[in-house]
C-alpha cells in the first residue's frame, strides 16, 4: 500500500492582529524527506502517520506540510500558493507510482482570506485533481469547527480525543490503520457528523477530569461496545475563529452509514445533556493571586486568556502587574513575549540593570506596558530546550533568545518567540528550577496540564482580559452564531 501525506495546519483566532504571511509560510513548510526527518520519532500527528505506516509495511510518501502558530487568518495568496504546491506534489507522487490513499493531518479551525473553511478548500483542490475515487483521510484537532463539506470531501476523519492534546500521535496512527483496513478488506468505512448549537470555551474543556472527561469516556465506551464502530470524536469547536459554522460537533466512523449516524447522534445527545456542566467560575488576576496565597505550593497560575496556543499575543501584563504589586518571594512569571526588551537586555549584558517598558506592545486589550526601573539581568539564553510534554515529547522547543530579569522578589522570563508554555522548558533555559518556586505563572489554557498535573500542588486559572478569554460576552462576533449556548438559548434535539 502507498499513502501520501501533507497539509497545512492552523488554528485561526480572528481576534488576533497577526496574520500568517507568505514569509511565515516559507519558514514553516517542510517538504519530502526533510518533512519525514523532522517528525521521525516525535509524538506528533505526522510522527504517528509515519510510525503506523512503518508498522504496517506501507510506503509513506511525504509531500509538503506545515503548522503555523495560532493567530489571525492566513493571507490569501500564501494559502493558494501552498494548496497549488500540495496538489502538485501529491500528483507527482501518484504519477511516480499510484497512490492508494491520501492522509491530511490538518486542523479543522483554519481560516484564510477568502476561505473561511480552509480544510475544505484543501480537500476540494485535492479532489479536483484526483477525482472521487481515491480515499482521503483526515486527522483533525479537537478544536475543529467541523463542516458537512469536510465530511463529504473526505472518506475517513478522526480527531484528538483529549485536551491537553496528548493523543495527537495516536490519532495519526489510527487514521493510517483505518485507511489500511479499507484497502486490505475492500470494505468501505463510513462517517457521520452531528453539529451542535454550542460554543465550548477552551478554558473549560479539559478532559483530565470533569464533564469533558465524561463525554470522552462515554464516546470511548460506545466504540468499545460496538465492534462495527471505529471512532467517535467530540469536537469542542473554536469560537474565536468567528466563522458562521463555529461550534461543537460529533463525528463517528463505522462499517455502515446508519451505524455511523446512530453513534454520532447518541454521542451528541449525551454531550448536549452535559453542556451546563461546562460553565465554570472565572478568576481575575487579583483573585487568582489571592487563591494562590492560600493554596499549597508550588502553585501554577495559568493565564488562559493570553494563551499564545489559541492565538493570543503572549505579551499581556494583567497578571504580571498584579504579581509585581504583591512582590511575593519565590514567584516567577514565565514567560512574557517581548523581543524589544530581550534585545535591550542582551545589549546591556548579564549582571547589569535596565529600565524598560515590558509587554503589551501588540494591543491594549491585554493591558498596558509595565514600567520597570533597575531590572536586574540574571541570565541570557538561546531559549532552546528538549520538550517533555506528551505533546511533541522528544522534539526541540524554543522561546527564542530569552532573558531572566529580577524585579524585587519576582523573577520574569522574557522571550522573543511567541509560544504557550507546555512544560518546564522555558524555566530551565534561564536557570530556574520550578521546584524551588512558590508561585509559577505561565500562559496556557489546558495543554500545560499534560506535564504540570501531578507536579504542581495547585493549579489556578486566571482569566484577565484577552482574546482567548473564557468570557465570550467580551467579544464582538461578526459571523459566529451568538444564539448558540452559552451566549444564547438555542435548542437542539427536540
N, C-alpha and C positions, 0 to 999 in steps of 0.2 A: 504494500500500500504506500502511496505517495501523497503527502499533505504539505501544502504550502501555507505559511502563516505570515501575518503582518497586520498593520493597522495603526491608527492614531488614537491615543487615549487622552482625554482631557475632561476634567470636572469643571464646568464653567459657572462662575459666580458673576452674574451680570451687574452686580452692585460694585464690583471692583472697577478701578480706573486703569488697570494694567492689562492691555490686550496681549495675545500671543502673536508676535510679529513673524515675518519671514526669517529674520535673523535668529529668533528663538527656535523656529522650526529647524533651521540648518544645524543648530547646536545640539538638539535633542535626538535627531534622527540617526539610527544605526541601520546598516544595510548588510545583507549577505552574511558571510561568516563572522564579521565584526559584531553583528547583532547576536548571533549564537554564542560567541565568546563572552559577551557582556552579561548574559543571563545564565551561562552554564554553571551549575552548582549553587545557584542562588534561589531563595524562596520567593519567586515572583510568578505571575501568570505565565509568562513566557518560559521561565525555568521549568514550570510544571508541564507545559506543552512539550518541551524538549525531552524531559526525562521519561514521560509516558510514551512518546514516540520511540525512544531508545528501548524501553522495556518491552514494547510490542513488536519491535523489528520494523517500524515504519520509517520510511525515508522522509525526514523532516526538512523542508526547504525554506530557509529564512529569506524574506524579501526585504521589506522596509518597515520599521516600527519605531515609534517614539511616544514618550509620555511627557506632556508639559505640566508644570506645577499649576494647581488650581488658580484661576484668575479670570479676567474678562474674556470675551469671545475671541476666537481666532480670526485674524484678518482674512478676508475672502480670497484674495489672490494666493496667499500662502497655503490655505486649505485646498484650494483647487489644484495647485501645483502638486501637492502631496498626493491627492487622490489619483491624479493622472499617472504619477510615478508608481504608486501602489499597483494600479491595474496593469500597467506596462510590465512591471516585474513579475506579477502573478502570471500574466500571459506568456511571458518569455519562459518561465519555469514550465508551463504547460506545453509549450512548443518543444522544449528540450526533451521532455518525457511526460506523457499525460498524467494530470493530477487526478486523484480520486476524491479529494475533498480540499476545502479551504477553511482555515481556522483564523478567526479575527478576535484576538484578545483586546477589547476596546473598553468602553465605559458604560454609556447609557445616559449621561447628562452633559454631553458635549454640544456646544453651540458655536457655530462660525457665522460670520457676517453673511446674511442671505441664506443660511442653512440652520434653522432653529433645531432641527433633528439631525445632528452631524453623523450619528451612527447609521441612520437610514440612507444618508447621502453616500456614505462609503459603500453600503450594501447595493444601492441602486447602480452605482458605477461598475461594481464587480459583476452584477447580474447582466448589465447591458453588454459586457464583453463576453461573458461565459454562457449566458442563456440560463434557462430554468432548471436544467438537469443536474448540474454539479452540486453536491451537498455543501452548504456553508454553515459553519458553526460559530457561535459567539460565546466569549466569556465576558460577563458584564459585572459592573460594580453594584454592590448593594444599594448605592445611592442613585442608581439609574432611574431616569424618567422613561419608562418603557412604553413604546407605542405599538399599535397594531401593525404599522408598516414594518417595523423591525422584525416582527414575527412572520409577516407574510414573505419577506425577502430572504429570511434565513430558514434553516431546517431544524437546527437544534440550538437552544440557548441555555446556558447555565449561569448562575450568579453566585457571588460570595454569600455565604450564609451568616457569617459572623461580622460583628463590629465591636472591637477592632477587627480589621480585615486580616485575621491570622490564617485564613484558608485560601488566599489567592493562589498559592501553589497547587493545592489540592483541586481547586476549581479548574485550573488549566489541565490537570491530569484527567479529571472527569470528562471534560469535553472530548479529549482525544479518545478516551475509552468508548464513548458513545458513538463517535464517528466511525471508529474501528468496528464496533458491533454492527452498525448498519451495513458496513462494507462486507464484512465476513458472513453475515447471515442473509443478506439480501432483503431484510425486512426493515421497512422504513419506520423510524420513530416519529412521533407527532408531538407538537407543543401547543399550549393554550395560554391565553392571557386574560386576566381579570383586573381591570383598573378600579381603584377606589377613590372617592372624593375626599382625600385626606392628605394633608401635608405633615409628614413626620419630621419633627425637628431633630437634626443630628445629635444635639446635646442630650436628647432623651432616648436615644436609640441603642444604647449599649446592650449587647447580647450576653454579657458575662453573668447577668442576673436580671431580675425584674421582668416586665411584660415582653420586651423584645426577645429575651431569652426563652420565655414561654412559647412565643409564636414560632421561633426557630425550632424548638424541641417538638412542637406539635407537627410541624411540617416534616421533620425527620422521621417521626413516628409513622406518618402517613406512608412514606416511602418504604419504611421497614415492613409495614403490614401488608403491602400490596406488591407482589412480585412483578406486576406489569408496569409499575411506576419506576422512573429512573431519577427524577429530581423534582423537587418543589422548592421554589425560592420566593421569599418575601422581599420585595424591593421597597425600601423606605422612600425613595424618590429624593429629589433635591430642590426645594422651593426657591433657593437663591439663583437658580438658572433663569427664573422668571420667564418661563415659556407657558403657552396655553395648556399644554399637556402635562405639566409638572404634577406629580402626585405619586402616591403609593400604588403598588400593584403586586399581583401574584402570578407566577408562571409555573407551569408543570410540563414535564416531558414524560410521555408514556407510550405504550405499544399501540394504542388506538386513539383517535381524536376524541372519542367520547370519554375515555379514561382520563385523558389529559384535562379536558374541560371540567369533568366532575371533581378531580383533585384540586384544580386551581380554584374552583368555586367554594369547595369545602374549606380550603385554607383561607380564602378571603373572608368567609363568614366568621371564622374564629378570630382572625386578626382584627376585623372591624368591631367585633364584640369587646375587644380589649382597648379600643382607642382612647378611652378616658383615662386609662391607667398610664398612658404615655405622658400625661401632663404632670410636671414636677415643679417644685419651688425654684426660684431664681435668686441667686445671691449677687448683690453689688460688690464692688471691690472692698468697701468698708466692712460689709457683712462677712465676706469671705475671710478677711484677716481676723475679725473678731472670733469667728468659729475656729480658725487655726490656732489662736492663742489658748483656746480651751481644750484642744484636741491632743491626742497622743502623738509625739514626734517620732520620726520625721513626718512632716505634713507636706503633701503636694497640693498646691493651688493651681488648677488648670484654667487658664483664661480662654475659655471656649469661644467667646465672641470675637477674638482676634486670632483665630486659628488659620495659619497660612495653608494648612491642609484642606481648607474649604474656601480658599480664595481671598482671605483677609490679608492685609499688608504686613502683619507681624511687627509693626512698629508702634502699636498702641501703648499709651502711657498711663491709662487709668489705674491699673493695679500697681505699676511701678511707683507712681506718685504716692499712693497710699502706703506702700512699704517704706519708702524713704521718710514719710511723715512719722511712721511708728518707730523707725530706726531699731528694729528688733535684732538683737545679737544672734548670729548664726543663720541669717537669712540670705538667700541668693535668688536673683532674678535671672533665669536662663532660658531663652535669651531674647534680646530685642534686636531687630534688624535696623542697622544704620551705617551704611558704608562710609558716609561722610565722617562720622565720629571715629570709625575704625582707622581711616586714613590719618586723621589728626593725631590719634594716639600712637600709631606706628611711627609717624614722623617725630614725635616727642621722645619715644623710647621707654623701655621698662624702667621703673624707679622714678619717673617724672610725674608731674601733675598737669592736668589740663582743665581749662574752663570750656564748657561746650553746651550746646542745646541738643539734647538727646531725644530721638524718636519723633513720632507724629509728623513726619515730613511728607507722607503720602496724601493725607487728607485731614480734615479737622474732626471727622466723625469719631476717630479713635483717640481723641484727646488733643492736648497741646504739648509742644516740646517741653521737656523738663530741663530747667536751667541747672547745670552742675558747676560748682566752683571748687577748684582744687581736687578734682577726682584723681585718685592715685592709680597709676598704671602698674598692675601687678605682673601680668603676663601677656605675651603676644603669641598667637598660634596660627598655623596654616588652616586649622579648622577641620582637618580630615580625621575620620575615626572608623573603626570597624563596627558595622551595625549588629546589635544584639537583639532587637525587637524581632519577633517572628515574622513581621512584615519585611522581607528582604534580608533576613539574617545571613551574615556572611559577606554581604556587599559592603562597599565603601560609601559612607555618608560624609557630608561636608556642610559646614555653615560658613565656608569661605574664610578668608583672613579674619581673625577674631581677636578680641582683647578682653581682659578681665579688669574692670575698674572697681575700686573700693571707695565707697562714699559712706562715711560713718561705719555703722555695723552691717551695711548692705553691700554684698558683692553683686556686681552687674556684669553679665556677659553680653558683649555686643558683637554681632556677626555681620557679614557682608553678603551672605546668600540667604534668601528668604525660604524658610522651611520649618515645618512643625517639629516639635521635639517628640521623639518616639522612645528613646532610652536615655542612658546617662552619657551618651557620646559628647554632646555639647559641653558638658561639665568636665569630662575627662580631658578634653583637648586644652583647656585652660588651667588644669591642675587642681580642680575641685573634686574632692571625694564627697559625694552627696550624703554618705552615711555620717559625715561629721556635721551636717547642717540640721537646723531645726525646721525652717520653712523654706520650701523649694517652689518657686513659681515658674511655670512654663506655659507655652502657648500650644494647645491642642484640645480637641473635643473629646475623643474617645480612644484614638489609636495608641496613645501613650500607655493606656492601661494594659496593653498586651505585654509590656515589660514591667511597668511600675507596680501593678497589682501584686500584692504579697510582699513587696519590698517597702513601699511607703506604708506607714502605720495608718495614715488617714489621707483621704483624697477629698478635696473640696472644690466644687466647680464655681468659677467666677464668671458672671455674665454682665460685664460692663458694656457700654455701647460699642457696637462693632458690626461689620457686615456679615458676620456669621452668628449673630445673636439668636438665642432661643426665643426671643420675643418677636414673633412675626408681625405684631401690630406696629412695630417700629419701622417697617418697610413700606414704601410706596410701590406696589406692584403694578406693572403696566399690562402684563399678559397672564400671569398666574391667576388661577381662579380663586378669588377671595371668598367665595361661598363655601369652599372646602373646609372641613374640620381641620384645626380648631378655630379658624378665622370666621367661619360661618356655620350654618346648621344644615348643610347638605345631607340628604338622606340617601341610603343605598340599601338594596337587598329586600325591599318590601314589595 
